[in-house]
Amino acid sequence: MKFVSTRGSTPPTGLSAAIAAGLAPDGGLYVPQQLPALDIADFDGCDTLAQIATRLLQPFFAGDPLQGELAAICTEAFDFPAPLNALATPQDYVLELIHGPTAAFKDFGARFLAACLSRLQRAATRPLTIVVATSGDTGAAVAAAFHRQPGLRVAVLYPDGRVSPRQAHQLGCFGDNIHSYKVSGSFDDCQSLVKQALNDASLQKQVPLSSANSISLGRLLPQMSYYAAASLAHWRRHARVLNWVIPTGNLGNAFAAVLARAVGLPLGRIVLASNANDVLPQFFSGADYTPRASIATLANAMDVGAPSNFERLRWLYPDAAELRGAFVAASVDDAAISETIQRRYRDHGEVFCPHTATAVKLLEDLRRDGADGDWCVVATAHPAKFESIVEPLIGRAVEIPPALAGLLQRPARAQPLAPDYADFSAQLQQLQEIIFP
């Protein structure tokens, strides 16, 4: 299979090259040249997440040097659970993507990408630097996945003061080949610096770069897997499709669900839950798509004013009217996030992070308005990462997962950085001179 750019000006590219590049040369995002058609029966005999992922991703890896490594990559990346559990309310479920090394859904895609790139780097003569902007969870997942990987370095940019204290600690606690920068700006500033670097041909000659943000094909494709596994499990048990409410920031996780449905998996409706950064809800309600500066909210990992993967959504649905008819998106403000966290714990003993709470609140609204069928919200981060928000609302401490506790015990540091591309470019050139195995 070949991959093309959403902007149409890049020749068809092999999977390995697309993963290594991160961003297409014309500034667009890589997408499959054609989508495979799969059937539920194609997954007969596949029960584990790694088995389902291997079968799902085979068409995308066809003809690529990594094709023979796919099963091993999936086994290596997906070595922790993604349970589908019932909520207290009838026919409502939660897909828990919070049991990885950094307690966030980003662990799935980051570990898969690291497994791919580490194999591609075996024949490389120069180190590859991964540049990643994070609004909270991506950077830690990437840092954990790439830590001490030979031939690979990581530069993590995050908005100073706009991530939770535990998120900030995770971002700076690895060291070695992981370099963290706290940017005096917003996530959009961080994302802009990363995109400029990836589009800088002169810099790339000196410092080979790739991306680990949700713009990376190597993160997007594996994220389809947990939607496939959960939807198949539900179908096998109930013979009904599972509808989804997905917390949405940069739109990568939600687009993975859209792509899984497009290739034939039994996903039903897909609803997008945003925080007060309501660019997507405004578009789906009929307004023009108008990116703007992000604002800080309790659900900080979703504080995105210019969601990159909207470009992929427009590629799949080029007609704006058809796109608006295919999805619902709604905004949940901080007051509603807090009230949802507090009430669900009081009434049902359920504890959610602020991001997951946006999806829970939207599902409650859908039920109130008469939505039927089986619905699943996606738990994208462990509530222990947001103890300063969650614990006062529920009146007790949230138990810290062992992997997260281990990271919090390590010393952490991050280098200040202005949202200035010249400064960032200079930092990347300095990293190239650092010797690391």
Stockholm file with secondary structure:
# STOCKHOLM 1.0

chainA/1-437         MKFVSTRGSTPPTGLSAAIAAGLAPDGGLYVPQQLPALDIADFDGCDTLAQIATRLLQPFFAGDPLQGELAAICTEAFDFPAPLNALATPQDYVLELIHGPTAAFKDFGARFLAACLSRLQRAATRPLTIVVATSGDTGAAVAAAFHRQPGLRVAVLYPDGRVSPRQAHQLGCFGDNIHSYKVSGSFDDCQSLVKQALNDASLQKQVPLSSANSISLGRLLPQMSYYAAASLAHWRRHARVLNWVIPTGNLGNAFAAVLARAVGLPLGRIVLASNANDVLPQFFSGADYTPRASIATLANAMDVGAPSNFERLRWLYPDAAELRGAFVAASVDDAAISETIQRRYRDHGEVFCPHTATAVKLLEDLRRDGADGDWCVVATAHPAKFESIVEPLIGRAVEIPPALAGLLQRPARAQPLAPDYADFSAQLQQLQEIIFP
#=GR chainA/1-437 SS CCEEETTSCSCCBCHHHHHHHCSCTTSCCEEESSCCCCCGGGGTTCCSHHHHHHHHHHHHHTTSTTGGGHHHHHHHHCCSCCCEEECSSTTEEEEECCCSTTSBTHHHHHHHHHHHHHHHGGGCSSCEEEEEECSSSHHHHHHHHHTTCTTEEEEEEEETTSSCHHHHHHHHSCCTTEEEEEESSCHHHHHHHHHHHHTCHHHHHHSCEEECSTTCHHHHHHHHHHHHHHHHHHHHHHSSCEEEEEECSSSHHHHHHHHHHHTTCCEEEEEEEECSCCHHHHHHTTCCCCCCCCCCCSSGGGCCSSCTTHHHHHHHCCSHHHHHHHCEEEECCHHHHHHHHHHHHHHHCCCCCHHHHHHHHHHHHHHHTTCCSEEEEEECBCGGGGHHHHHHHHTSCCCCCHHHHHHHTSCCCCEEECSCHHHHHHHHHHHHTSCCC
#=GC SS_cons         CCEEETTSCSCCBCHHHHHHHCSCTTSCCEEESSCCCCCGGGGTTCCSHHHHHHHHHHHHHTTSTTGGGHHHHHHHHCCSCCCEEECSSTTEEEEECCCSTTSBTHHHHHHHHHHHHHHHGGGCSSCEEEEEECSSSHHHHHHHHHTTCTTEEEEEEEETTSSCHHHHHHHHSCCTTEEEEEESSCHHHHHHHHHHHHTCHHHHHHSCEEECSTTCHHHHHHHHHHHHHHHHHHHHHHSSCEEEEEECSSSHHHHHHHHHHHTTCCEEEEEEEECSCCHHHHHHTTCCCCCCCCCCCSSGGGCCSSCTTHHHHHHHCCSHHHHHHHCEEEECCHHHHHHHHHHHHHHHCCCCCHHHHHHHHHHHHHHHTTCCSEEEEEECBCGGGGHHHHHHHHTSCCCCCHHHHHHHTSCCCCEEECSCHHHHHHHHHHHHTSCCC
//
